[in-house]
Amino acid sequence: MLTAVASVAGTVVEVRFVATEEGGEEEEEHAEPESDLNPIAPEPKEIFWGFGSFVVLALLMRYLLYPRLRKGMDARYALIKGGHEQAEDVTAAAQADVAQYDSQLAAIRAEAQQRVDAARATLEAERSERLAEINARIAEKRAAAAAEVERARAAAHADVESAVRSVASRAGELATGRRPEPEVVNRAVAEVMGAGVGR
């Protein structure tokens, strides 16, 4: 014979058909355990296993996993701190190198300026010396030319005086019919030539 067994869990209704013999004893046996079941209440062995696994996990975390995690965090912190210190050292070294480069550049520029000034002074001295030499040569040539002109003038004066003497002597001879004394002619020519030079 089939017996319908209904069980209610929340809003769900479950119906099962159970074959039973006449007498109804089995029916009572099956009905009792189903009516006592509570889906929310845990059994004691589940509580024991849950508590035991929590204790094992807590012990593993405390003595095995957390020290490793802490050691890894400390190592990472030390690595990051070392990286920051190394970066600061590199930055300080770079700034020192830049300062040294700037000082060397300033020294080189100062040295280059000194060399340019020295070269300029040397060129100016050579130029002045060269100009002095050229001016001295020009003065020598001018003095030589003036002396040459003076010699030429003196030679020309002597030639002119000689020509004037001969012309005066000839003119005096033609005018008087007799040859004048050379001393008289020389004195007259010297007076006339001296008066011409004085003017």
FIMAR-607257 format. One line per field, with one value per residue: residue in one letter; x, y, z of N, C-alpha, C in turn. Coordinates in nm, 3 decimals. Last residue first. Example, Ala and Ser with C-alpha at 12.3 -4.5 7.8 and 13.67 -1.06 7.14 Angstrom:
2
r <- c(s|a) $
nX <- c(1.285|1.319) $
nY <- c(-0.225|-0.569) $
nZ <- c(0.708|0.780) $
caX <- c(1.367|1.230) $
caY <- c(-0.106|-0.450) $
caZ <- c(0.714|0.780) $
cX <- c(1.290|1.320) $
cY <- c(0.003|-0.330) $
cZ <- c(0.787|0.780) $
This chain:
199
r <- c(r|g|v|g|a|g|m|v|e|a|v|a|r|n|v|v|e|p|e|p|r|r|g|t|a|l|e|g|a|r|s|a|v|s|r|v|a|s|e|v|d|a|h|a|a|a|r|a|r|e|v|e|a|a|a|a|a|r|k|e|a|i|r|a|n|i|e|a|l|r|e|s|r|e|a|e|l|t|a|r|a|a|d|v|r|q|q|a|e|a|r|i|a|a|l|q|s|d|y|q|a|v|d|a|q|a|a|a|t|v|d|e|a|q|e|h|g|g|k|i|l|a|y|r|a|d|m|g|k|r|l|r|p|y|l|l|y|r|m|l|l|a|l|v|v|f|s|g|f|g|w|f|i|e|k|p|e|p|a|i|p|n|l|d|s|e|p|e|a|h|e|e|e|e|e|g|g|e|e|t|a|v|f|r|v|e|v|v|t|g|a|v|s|a|v|a|t|l|m) $
nX <- c(11.467|11.715|11.769|11.804|12.028|12.211|12.220|12.332|12.571|12.689|12.723|12.908|13.124|13.185|13.260|13.481|13.643|13.692|13.646|13.522|13.663|13.523|13.299|13.077|12.890|13.030|13.115|12.874|12.787|12.982|12.932|12.671|12.701|12.869|12.709|12.490|12.611|12.679|12.425|12.321|12.489|12.427|12.159|12.172|12.295|12.100|11.892|11.999|12.024|11.753|11.659|11.802|11.692|11.431|11.473|11.566|11.339|11.165|11.290|11.268|10.989|10.933|11.062|10.906|10.657|10.724|10.780|10.531|10.373|10.491|10.424|10.146|10.117|10.224|10.037|9.805|9.873|9.893|9.631|9.500|9.615|9.516|9.240|9.234|9.323|9.117|8.906|8.993|8.979|8.703|8.614|8.727|8.588|8.327|8.359|8.416|8.171|7.998|8.101|8.043|7.763|7.721|7.822|7.639|7.409|7.481|7.498|7.230|7.112|7.230|7.124|6.852|6.855|6.933|6.710|6.513|6.613|6.591|6.312|6.253|6.381|6.243|5.988|6.045|6.115|5.872|5.710|5.837|5.792|5.513|5.477|5.605|5.443|5.187|5.227|5.305|5.174|4.922|4.823|4.815|4.630|4.405|4.368|4.312|4.079|3.913|3.898|3.763|3.518|3.428|3.424|3.232|3.005|2.969|2.909|2.659|2.490|2.308|1.991|1.859|1.682|1.587|1.378|1.152|1.001|1.161|1.153|0.864|0.795|0.905|0.770|0.508|0.524|0.582|0.339|0.108|-0.038|0.062|0.351|0.412|0.585|0.541|0.585|0.619|0.634|0.716|0.692|0.845|0.871|0.993|0.920|0.717|0.623|0.415|0.369|0.131|0.169|0.048|0.084) $
nY <- c(13.594|13.476|13.407|13.664|13.747|13.561|13.637|13.896|13.833|13.658|13.832|14.008|13.834|13.744|13.984|14.042|13.826|13.847|14.161|14.167|14.247|14.514|14.623|14.663|14.476|14.244|14.202|14.174|13.941|13.761|13.769|13.683|13.422|13.312|13.350|13.192|12.941|12.922|12.931|12.698|12.513|12.563|12.499|12.229|12.142|12.217|12.062|11.810|11.818|11.843|11.604|11.434|11.504|11.423|11.150|11.088|11.156|10.969|10.736|10.764|10.770|10.513|10.366|10.447|10.347|10.075|10.043|10.116|9.913|9.698|9.764|9.756|9.486|9.361|9.455|9.338|9.070|9.056|9.121|8.901|8.695|8.765|8.739|8.466|8.365|8.453|8.309|8.051|8.066|8.101|7.860|7.684|7.757|7.695|7.419|7.347|7.419|7.247|6.999|7.017|7.022|6.772|6.607|6.671|6.571|6.300|6.247|6.291|6.085|5.863|5.890|5.864|5.600|5.471|5.526|5.391|5.128|5.088|5.095|4.868|4.673|4.697|4.621|4.359|4.253|4.289|4.120|3.874|3.856|3.844|3.601|3.432|3.471|3.380|3.097|2.984|3.069|3.179|3.009|2.765|2.837|2.886|2.633|2.485|2.619|2.561|2.281|2.266|2.384|2.199|1.960|2.032|2.086|1.835|1.688|1.801|1.965|2.274|2.376|2.405|2.193|1.946|1.661|1.540|1.437|1.228|1.042|0.976|0.843|0.594|0.484|0.489|0.309|0.078|0.021|-0.048|-0.271|-0.358|-0.196|0.072|0.287|0.631|0.927|1.263|1.607|1.912|2.249|2.547|2.753|2.567|2.260|1.993|1.681|1.399|1.091|0.857|0.516|0.228|-0.116) $
nZ <- c(-4.947|-4.924|-5.185|-5.290|-5.147|-5.244|-5.509|-5.478|-5.345|-5.531|-5.747|-5.632|-5.581|-5.839|-5.960|-5.810|-5.868|-6.146|-6.300|-6.638|-6.949|-7.134|-7.217|-7.072|-7.169|-7.207|-6.947|-6.818|-6.944|-6.858|-6.585|-6.580|-6.681|-6.485|-6.265|-6.334|-6.332|-6.065|-5.956|-6.062|-5.940|-5.675|-5.682|-5.741|-5.511|-5.328|-5.423|-5.383|-5.108|-5.045|-5.146|-4.979|-4.736|-4.786|-4.820|-4.566|-4.422|-4.536|-4.459|-4.182|-4.160|-4.252|-4.055|-3.837|-3.916|-3.911|-3.636|-3.530|-3.639|-3.505|-3.244|-3.265|-3.335|-3.110|-2.922|-3.026|-3.002|-2.722|-2.651|-2.770|-2.624|-2.371|-2.420|-2.480|-2.235|-2.070|-2.184|-2.123|-1.843|-1.814|-1.926|-1.744|-1.514|-1.592|-1.624|-1.361|-1.245|-1.383|-1.301|-1.027|-1.043|-1.158|-0.955|-0.753|-0.871|-0.879|-0.605|-0.535|-0.687|-0.569|-0.311|-0.370|-0.465|-0.231|-0.074|-0.225|-0.208|0.067|0.084|-0.070|0.087|0.328|0.239|0.162|0.411|0.546|0.390|0.441|0.715|0.716|0.579|0.760|0.986|0.875|0.831|1.087|1.318|1.240|1.036|1.177|1.377|1.216|1.100|1.336|1.419|1.200|1.220|1.471|1.414|1.215|1.365|1.568|1.413|1.303|1.532|1.609|1.336|1.329|1.223|0.978|0.924|1.140|1.180|1.292|1.084|1.003|1.210|1.206|0.972|0.982|1.197|1.109|0.902|1.019|1.130|0.984|0.888|0.572|0.447|0.210|0.006|-0.012|-0.185|-0.076|-0.126|0.014|-0.032|0.057|0.224|0.481|0.423|0.501|0.367|0.345|0.215|0.133|0.080|-0.074|0.000) $
caX <- c(11.327|11.656|11.747|11.696|11.902|12.177|12.169|12.200|12.475|12.661|12.633|12.778|13.060|13.145|13.144|13.370|13.605|13.611|13.727|13.528|13.622|13.636|13.401|13.192|12.850|12.963|13.214|12.964|12.709|12.967|13.065|12.705|12.617|12.917|12.842|12.469|12.556|12.785|12.522|12.259|12.484|12.566|12.199|12.109|12.363|12.235|11.877|11.966|12.144|11.846|11.608|11.822|11.836|11.458|11.421|11.655|11.465|11.134|11.278|11.400|11.066|10.879|11.108|11.050|10.674|10.684|10.882|10.650|10.348|10.498|10.565|10.213|10.068|10.288|10.179|9.812|9.849|10.009|9.740|9.466|9.637|9.661|9.295|9.191|9.402|9.253|8.902|8.979|9.108|8.794|8.576|8.770|8.734|8.360|8.321|8.517|8.294|7.980|8.102|8.182|7.836|7.678|7.885|7.782|7.418|7.456|7.618|7.336|7.075|7.255|7.270|6.901|6.814|7.021|6.841|6.503|6.600|6.724|6.390|6.204|6.420|6.388|6.009|5.999|6.214|5.992|5.679|5.831|5.929|5.579|5.421|5.656|5.585|5.207|5.202|5.368|5.312|5.004|4.842|4.898|4.768|4.458|4.398|4.428|4.196|3.944|3.962|3.897|3.605|3.442|3.510|3.368|3.061|2.997|3.033|2.779|2.513|2.418|2.068|1.949|1.792|1.591|1.491|1.252|0.943|1.138|1.276|0.928|0.742|0.950|0.916|0.544|0.480|0.686|0.454|0.138|0.006|-0.046|0.266|0.412|0.509|0.614|0.500|0.679|0.543|0.768|0.620|0.849|0.759|0.974|1.042|0.717|0.709|0.438|0.433|0.189|0.133|0.126|0.000) $
caY <- c(13.614|13.537|13.298|13.576|13.823|13.561|13.503|13.878|13.923|13.609|13.714|14.058|13.907|13.646|13.909|14.138|13.850|13.736|14.080|14.211|14.136|14.444|14.594|14.751|14.613|14.303|14.216|14.284|14.065|13.786|13.800|13.817|13.518|13.319|13.411|13.336|12.993|12.917|13.036|12.826|12.521|12.581|12.633|12.319|12.123|12.275|12.207|11.851|11.804|11.950|11.730|11.427|11.526|11.565|11.227|11.064|11.230|11.112|10.767|10.753|10.887|10.628|10.357|10.475|10.492|10.136|10.013|10.194|10.053|9.704|9.751|9.881|9.590|9.340|9.491|9.484|9.127|9.025|9.209|9.038|8.700|8.761|8.869|8.563|8.341|8.501|8.456|8.089|8.044|8.205|7.987|7.678|7.770|7.834|7.501|7.325|7.486|7.392|7.034|7.007|7.136|6.892|6.605|6.702|6.714|6.371|6.233|6.376|6.226|5.889|5.894|5.989|5.709|5.465|5.577|5.535|5.193|5.088|5.197|4.999|4.692|4.724|4.755|4.454|4.252|4.357|4.263|3.927|3.859|3.956|3.724|3.444|3.508|3.520|3.189|2.948|3.019|3.242|3.153|2.778|2.801|2.993|2.749|2.449|2.619|2.700|2.341|2.209|2.445|2.342|1.972|1.990|2.192|1.948|1.657|1.821|1.849|2.185|2.331|2.510|2.219|2.093|1.724|1.595|1.550|1.341|1.113|1.040|0.977|0.692|0.496|0.571|0.444|0.144|0.046|0.092|-0.270|-0.330|-0.312|0.015|0.160|0.522|0.808|1.136|1.493|1.791|2.132|2.428|2.761|2.704|2.332|2.135|1.757|1.538|1.160|0.986|0.620|0.352|0.000) $
caZ <- c(-4.971|-4.805|-5.089|-5.343|-5.131|-5.100|-5.478|-5.545|-5.286|-5.396|-5.762|-5.679|-5.472|-5.734|-6.012|-5.812|-5.729|-6.093|-6.209|-6.499|-6.864|-7.076|-7.317|-7.051|-7.137|-7.322|-7.053|-6.780|-6.960|-7.002|-6.635|-6.531|-6.755|-6.623|-6.271|-6.315|-6.458|-6.165|-5.922|-6.098|-6.086|-5.720|-5.645|-5.838|-5.640|-5.316|-5.423|-5.520|-5.191|-5.005|-5.202|-5.126|-4.759|-4.758|-4.933|-4.681|-4.396|-4.549|-4.603|-4.245|-4.117|-4.326|-4.195|-3.837|-3.900|-4.038|-3.737|-3.495|-3.678|-3.652|-3.282|-3.227|-3.425|-3.241|-2.907|-3.014|-3.135|-2.806|-2.608|-2.813|-2.770|-2.393|-2.381|-2.581|-2.357|-2.046|-2.188|-2.263|-1.908|-1.765|-1.989|-1.885|-1.517|-1.559|-1.739|-1.466|-1.201|-1.394|-1.443|-1.070|-0.983|-1.230|-1.088|-0.734|-0.843|-1.004|-0.689|-0.476|-0.712|-0.711|-0.331|-0.312|-0.555|-0.348|-0.033|-0.204|-0.338|0.005|0.155|-0.114|-0.053|0.326|0.294|0.060|0.303|0.595|0.397|0.304|0.665|0.781|0.524|0.622|0.990|0.912|0.719|0.960|1.329|1.344|1.010|1.056|1.414|1.300|1.015|1.253|1.506|1.232|1.101|1.453|1.514|1.184|1.248|1.603|1.498|1.214|1.460|1.691|1.420|1.291|1.339|1.024|0.829|1.131|1.109|1.383|1.154|0.912|1.180|1.320|0.995|0.881|1.203|1.223|0.874|0.941|1.217|1.007|1.028|0.665|0.470|0.344|0.010|0.050|-0.170|-0.117|-0.108|-0.052|0.020|-0.030|0.131|0.436|0.457|0.464|0.459|0.309|0.327|0.096|0.176|-0.085|0.000) $
cX <- c(11.252|11.508|11.680|11.664|11.784|12.048|12.130|12.138|12.336|12.560|12.596|12.678|12.922|13.072|13.094|13.243|13.485|13.568|13.639|13.609|13.633|13.582|13.522|13.301|12.971|12.928|13.151|13.068|12.795|12.891|13.057|12.842|12.652|12.835|12.889|12.605|12.536|12.735|12.635|12.359|12.427|12.570|12.340|12.149|12.306|12.311|12.014|11.952|12.117|11.974|11.704|11.777|11.867|11.606|11.448|11.608|11.562|11.260|11.248|11.393|11.206|10.958|11.061|11.106|10.821|10.700|10.851|10.762|10.468|10.474|10.582|10.360|10.138|10.245|10.252|9.957|9.858|9.993|9.865|9.578|9.608|9.693|9.446|9.247|9.365|9.341|9.040|8.976|9.104|8.932|8.668|8.735|8.785|8.512|8.354|8.487|8.405|8.106|8.089|8.196|7.982|7.751|7.848|7.855|7.563|7.464|7.601|7.464|7.182|7.223|7.303|7.052|6.861|6.986|6.939|6.638|6.590|6.722|6.531|6.284|6.377|6.435|6.157|6.019|6.175|6.099|5.799|5.801|5.933|5.723|5.490|5.606|5.645|5.356|5.231|5.350|5.380|5.149|4.939|4.926|4.862|4.602|4.458|4.468|4.321|4.069|3.996|3.969|3.748|3.536|3.529|3.462|3.205|3.057|3.069|2.907|2.641|2.430|2.178|2.037|1.891|1.708|1.476|1.365|1.044|1.082|1.253|1.060|0.816|0.905|0.966|0.695|0.521|0.652|0.564|0.255|0.046|0.004|0.156|0.323|0.521|0.523|0.585|0.576|0.615|0.672|0.670|0.777|0.753|0.851|1.029|0.849|0.718|0.527|0.466|0.243|0.202|0.075|0.089) $
cY <- c(13.486|13.561|13.353|13.464|13.741|13.635|13.495|13.744|13.906|13.699|13.661|13.944|13.956|13.718|13.813|14.065|13.942|13.758|13.967|14.115|14.184|14.342|14.530|14.730|14.707|14.451|14.282|14.309|14.186|13.916|13.836|13.861|13.659|13.417|13.425|13.407|13.144|12.974|13.040|12.940|12.655|12.595|12.662|12.464|12.216|12.262|12.274|12.003|11.850|11.943|11.844|11.556|11.525|11.596|11.376|11.146|11.213|11.194|10.915|10.790|10.885|10.754|10.477|10.469|10.531|10.288|10.083|10.170|10.141|9.846|9.764|9.878|9.723|9.448|9.474|9.530|9.279|9.086|9.186|9.135|8.840|8.770|8.875|8.701|8.440|8.482|8.514|8.241|8.085|8.191|8.100|7.808|7.770|7.856|7.647|7.410|7.468|7.466|7.185|7.045|7.136|7.015|6.730|6.704|6.756|6.522|6.308|6.369|6.319|6.034|5.927|6.003|5.844|5.576|5.577|5.595|5.344|5.154|5.206|5.111|4.829|4.750|4.794|4.598|4.353|4.365|4.343|4.076|3.915|3.971|3.846|3.573|3.520|3.556|3.335|3.058|2.991|3.199|3.214|2.926|2.811|2.963|2.863|2.567|2.586|2.710|2.487|2.269|2.395|2.412|2.120|2.009|2.158|2.064|1.767|1.789|1.871|2.068|2.237|2.461|2.324|2.128|1.877|1.670|1.615|1.461|1.233|1.110|1.047|0.833|0.599|0.589|0.537|0.289|0.118|0.119|-0.130|-0.340|-0.275|-0.107|0.101|0.398|0.695|1.025|1.371|1.676|2.013|2.313|2.640|2.713|2.472|2.195|1.901|1.603|1.301|1.053|0.748|0.453|0.123) $
cZ <- c(-4.969|-4.824|-4.965|-5.248|-5.182|-5.075|-5.330|-5.508|-5.346|-5.329|-5.625|-5.692|-5.512|-5.621|-5.905|-5.856|-5.723|-5.949|-6.154|-6.415|-6.719|-6.976|-7.257|-7.153|-7.127|-7.294|-7.175|-6.888|-6.925|-7.027|-6.784|-6.584|-6.711|-6.706|-6.416|-6.322|-6.449|-6.297|-6.024|-6.070|-6.131|-5.872|-5.693|-5.809|-5.745|-5.448|-5.415|-5.528|-5.334|-5.087|-5.168|-5.192|-4.908|-4.780|-4.911|-4.801|-4.512|-4.526|-4.625|-4.392|-4.178|-4.289|-4.277|-3.980|-3.900|-4.030|-3.869|-3.597|-3.646|-3.701|-3.433|-3.268|-3.395|-3.340|-3.040|-3.002|-3.132|-2.945|-2.692|-2.775|-2.823|-2.543|-2.404|-2.549|-2.467|-2.170|-2.164|-2.277|-2.055|-1.832|-1.945|-1.956|-1.661|-1.565|-1.715|-1.588|-1.305|-1.353|-1.461|-1.218|-1.026|-1.176|-1.168|-0.867|-0.821|-0.983|-0.820|-0.560|-0.657|-0.744|-0.477|-0.330|-0.502|-0.446|-0.150|-0.165|-0.326|-0.132|0.097|-0.048|-0.103|0.183|0.290|0.109|0.194|0.486|0.445|0.302|0.523|0.732|0.583|0.558|0.850|0.925|0.757|0.855|1.196|1.338|1.112|1.026|1.294|1.341|1.096|1.164|1.426|1.318|1.125|1.332|1.498|1.281|1.209|1.484|1.532|1.292|1.362|1.617|1.499|1.388|1.295|1.137|0.880|1.039|1.106|1.311|1.248|0.984|1.092|1.284|1.107|0.912|1.103|1.232|0.988|0.915|1.142|1.096|1.067|0.806|0.568|0.349|0.148|0.050|-0.122|-0.095|-0.161|-0.019|-0.059|0.041|0.040|0.349|0.401|0.513|0.408|0.413|0.278|0.221|0.132|0.015|0.000) $
